[in-house]
Amino acid sequence: MDDRFNTMAGWVLAAGIVALGGSIVAGEVFHSERPEKMGYPIEGVVEEGEGGGEAEKPIAFYLASADAAQGEQVFKKCAACHNADNGGANALGPNLWGVLGEPVGKGKGFAFSEALASKGGTWNWDNMSAWLKSPKSFAPGTKMTFAGLSKPEDRAAILLYLNQQSSSPQPVPAAPAEAAAPAEGEAAAAENAAEATSNGAQKAEDEPVLNNPAADPKGNGEAAPQD
Ligand code: HEC
């Protein structure tokens, strides 16, 4: 009897130790710091912010409803390092007069970083929008320590403003036609509809024409004359 009691006690003790050990391990594993970002990433869903943002339309789309005056307000975020005045001095960043249409990372005698200077091409609506969205993704290693403007509306407004700060403003692109893709579908639908009508027409032809036998044979509405 004593032996059995000891065995049972032993098992209970062992179970306790296992449970305790388990909870310590679990605590280590699961009780870690709260993650900075809560929730789970879902495949196919792009996270908001940090250069991500939801699927964006081309900048021309936002330019159509942008306002240069609002862009001047947004430009205050840049004013610590830039001015866009005609003949304005370079500061922490280069002077931005007439920058749209200028070679990327070359103008105004500014000491550009290799990252931007080696980019090539000229500034246009699209690459300038990409640059301002995230300078460090556009030109990794750039000296422009500015996080970026995540809102396409802000970028469009500032682009319009910058374009005005120029002796040769660039033409503003037209808003892209949104119906480019559905056009094909529409054509197909129209074809189907045409087919449907021609089928219908054929059906109508096949059907017997119904005459009304009770109609007045003479068509004058008069009864036959009587003597
Ligand atoms: C903290 C300072 C700083 C801020 C804020 C800043 N920039 Fe810059 N910017 C720079 C520097 C420095 C460069 C040169 C980058 C290089 O050489 O890599 C630059 C380069 C540029 C260029 C390229 C010019 C050229 O001739 O190729 C443009 C355009 C520009 N900035 C626009 C802006 C706009 C618009 C904003 C505000 C939304 C802004 N920057 C905010 C410092 C800044």
Residues whose N, C-alpha, C, O or C-beta is under 5 A from the ligand:
A	BS01	HEC	K77 C78 C81 L92 G93 P94 V99 P103 V104 G105 K106 G107 A111 F112 S113 L116 T142 K143 M144 T145 F146
